[in-house]
Structure formats: structure tokens, C-alpha cells
């Protein structure tokens, strides 16, 4: 028997939550591996595997700490494979008179649990996850009724409020808020990409169980050599390594891409952060201390902190302000299906082959690969943003809807018409050539706009601007591009449009 059931979701693996400060025989923590969560979108194999493995380790640690835990494995005979069905059974089993749960980060689960709690004959309570800097609606309160939100404004307010990278006189460290222009160097092999410090975990037995239960997935499972953190201990080792060995180079090369490296100088901490093994505060504090100790330059530290304290909190605010319905945003009316090579990586475009191939192999790609290679192509080619969102949500280890959806629909696909971003993040092949070595091994040339070697990015870029001029022509950040288009002679414009139509009609063959 127990008085209180406390639900712990798979992305709520925070040992520091106030729930766990004291043990009580009247409290049972419930965790469950369910088909409801594996099946609502097609997930990468490593994502399912890593979350289940981390959940199991968290349950072990709770038990070791003296807490009572009721764990429903994916193959448990009593597992009804649904959140509410299992909760009904657990509440009845223990004769509980109270259900408590931490606020879910996804609208889908928040709505499901809210509706479920209203039907319960026992008391219920939702508590804060104690993870984020902000409340769900703090960003919305900051921007008020403004139609267009500007992340930089929100980011500066966060820096002031939490006194991060600020001087005693109220000015930002270095007397500048943003060092983005310093953080755009291409990587040509030096300094060398650091060795991967993450331990390997063998989850082969768990993977066999997942497959035997009929869970569908895609991508390489890497079951015998899983590198994603199993618990907070793993996550802290990864955090230490990044701060001591990698952060000094992060700023310079955060936008760089290479066929010779998969991580470069990125932290790979997003999975640990988004499952709450790490808190954003401890990560930000460690980064700031590195700068104050002289261990990392300000430009690198500011760029890293902006991603966590600025962008991560900002997109969460966008998500809660715009759901439900934000996932169906499609201002351009794009309807094209994802080409089959999104699921195989087999395309002649070297940049896409590498970025998608790495995503399928590693369940990870860094933000420029996601934005300026995969997302850029999807927008230029007119792919359906709902399908793009579903692919991103499934393929990436760190993709939970609250953070993935605004990044995909708002930032990458500009499908919200400019609520989140001030312009579409599109470019021709020249940008990819400048920031990577992809183009040296590609049958397409960024300088070619017609003919068999015409780079799809370079062609589709101009075609996209021309087709969407009625929506984008007044955007001041695109004024230069439209002046360049207008300076082309009519024959060159027609040739570009004709080539673009041929590309968009035969995406499978690229």
C-alpha cells in the first residue's frame, strides 16, 4: 500500500529534484517504457535505446537511495503500453489516494495528463520540473502582444536577470552582448578534433527485447557500443571534458562542417540536458567560470551560453505560446514529400549524404548541419514542413518536441511566417563551400546554375526567392539578394527557373 504515486517521465531524470530529498514508505515512483511513447513518431533506434537504458539506471539509483519504485519494462506482462492505462492499474494496485507528476515538457503529454487528472477519483498535483531558467510563459510575457519576437532581446533580459556574463556596472562582459561574427571560421583540420571521451555501454540485451516487442525504429542502433550517457555520472564526465578540453575552440568552429569529423568542438550535452541529467544552470555556470579563470575566450563562452540560456529557453517559450497548432504551420504552402534518401543517406549531394548519413549513424548532427544543410535544402525544395518536423523529431537523440518543433518549423523552415526568426535561413551552395569540405567531393558545383553539374542549393535558392517574393520581398534582410536577382537578365532568370523546376520534379534522383 502507498498514499502517493509520483510519475517520472523518460525525460525527467533529474536526481536533484526536490522530490528525492527525502524517502517515504508512503510514496511510490512510477516509471514506464510504453509503446505510446515509442510509436507516436518513428524514432531513431539509439534514441529509444538510450532513453530506456537511462530510465532503468535512474530507477536503480532511486532504489539505491531508499525510494520505492514501480518500473514497467517494455516487455512486462502487466504493461498496458499506455500512460493512463498503466496509471489506473498502479493507483489501484497500491490503493493510492494521490497522483503527483512533474510538468511535462511536451504539449501532447501535458494535455493528456491534465485531462486524465480531471477524471481521477483521487487527488492530483502537477509540480514544476525545477529544470529551466524560465516558466513556460515567461517569454510570452516578455514580448507581450508583439507579432514578431526577437531572441536577442529575450537573451539580454535573461543575462541581466540571472547576472550571467555581466559586470558590476550592469554592462555585458567585454562591453558586448554578442560575439557571433567572431564564431564563423571554417575548420581545415587543425586543431585536431578531440578524441571521443564518452564510455561505451553494451545495451545488446535491451535492444533484443525492444525488437522482440515489435517496436519500429530506423537508423543504426549501435547497441553494443552506445556512447550516450547512461546516468548523471556519465554526463558529468562529458561536461568536465568539454569544459577543460573543447570549449576554448567551440566558438571559432561552431559553424564549421567536415567530412573528416562528426563532433568537432561541440559539447554533445544536449541529450543529457534534455533528459535533465544535467541542469542548464550548472552548465552555464561552469562555462562562465572557464572564462573568468582564463581557460576559454569570451567569444566561445558567450556563444555557448547563448545557445543554452538564450536560444533553448527562447524556443521553449515559443512552443508554449503557440501550441496547439504550431506544428501545422506552413506559410509557404509547401507540400512535397521527403525524398527516400532522407531514410538512407544515399544521394549524390555530398553535403546531404554526409549530414543525413551521420544523423542515421550517430543520431546526432550539429546545428549548422541541421539548419544550413538539411533544413536549408528542405525549405528550398518545398518539402512539407510537417514531414520535416516528424523526421527531425524522430532522428535526433536530443529531439523532444518542445525544443525540436520551434527549431524546425520556425527557424529551419520559416513556416510560422517569421514569429521566431527574422528571415528564412536559406543560402546557395557558396555558404556550404565556405564552411565545409563537402563541395570538393561533390559532382555538383556551387558555381554552376544550369546544366548537369548545377548545385541544387545554388539553383533552388534563387528559385525560392523568386517564387516567394510576394511573402518575402519586403523583408529588409533579403533586400540585397532581391537586388542581385533583379540585376540578372531575363534569359538567366528563365534558365534558373527551368533548372529549378526540373530539380524539384526529380528530388529522388539527386
C-alpha angles and dihedrals in degrees: 000000000000136000100214134037115200117196119214115192124210093258094048100079097139112140088188095066113122090240090075100049092093134029123226131182088216093063125077121187113216123206126171141186104211140175089229087072099036094048109042087088131007104264134201110259092238091054093057092042097048095046093048092047092048091047091052092049091048090052090051091051092049090053090047087054092056099260125136112242131189107196123187111199120205091256098041110131090225093052109114090189093232129095098227096039091054093045091053090053095045094048090050093045093056097033088234122182097196139045121199128182138172116247107272116233094219121074090220093061094037091057093044093052093042091054092043093051091054091060097047120111088212131067119273136194134187114207131189119269088227090220112106132067090228140045118246093263102033094104091050090052090050094054098036114186096343111133095212120049123206117208093204091063091050093045093053091049089052092050090052095044095050096031095234118163089353131135126226092258091060095255123125118260110275089014090271132096099202134037097177095126091059092053102067107089123139116235117234100179102287131124090035119244106258120247116265105262097190117115120239118243123199108222096161094125092049090048092053089053092050091051093046089055089059098247109163121220143149136218130050112313095203084197097166094046108033110168099189117109116270095197145350091284091061091045093052091051089053091047091051092050093050095049095045102038111016114029094076089066099036096090098051095049106027091114097040124112131193141172086221096062139039102188106022104172101332119126100228086210096126095093091052091045096047093048087046097240083129128033121226090232095059092046093049092045092051092050094049091049090053089059094045089050091051093244096121134023120256094241091058094044094046092049091050095046091048089059093054108030094030114030100026093051092040096055090047088056091050090050096053093042094053106035133138103045101017090106090065095054111134111158093167094048092234113177108164117128121240110265115248092249089073083078097042108026089228103140131123091233101101095206094051093042090055098041095045093038090053091047091053093045100040104022084232142086125164124252098267092050089050095044109031101030110030100020094040091055093045092054096043091048093049098242117175106266091214090059091044089052092050091051094049092046091053104039104050124076092217097044113122114159097246091062102025099049099058091042092052104034097032108029104025102033100024084217092146090064096245107316093126104024131037094223140005111275097232131139142164125248093278092077092052090047091051095049100039149024093241097106095057090071100036127106088218124076123214089216093058117087099171136029132043093307095051110133109239090219094053092047099041092046093066092038091054093051091048095047093047099041091115088064102031106029094097095048105117092209090062097044094102093050092051091049088054091050092049091052091059115097118249094253092055090048092051092048091051093048092048092050091047092052090052091051094047090048093054107035093143090064099054 
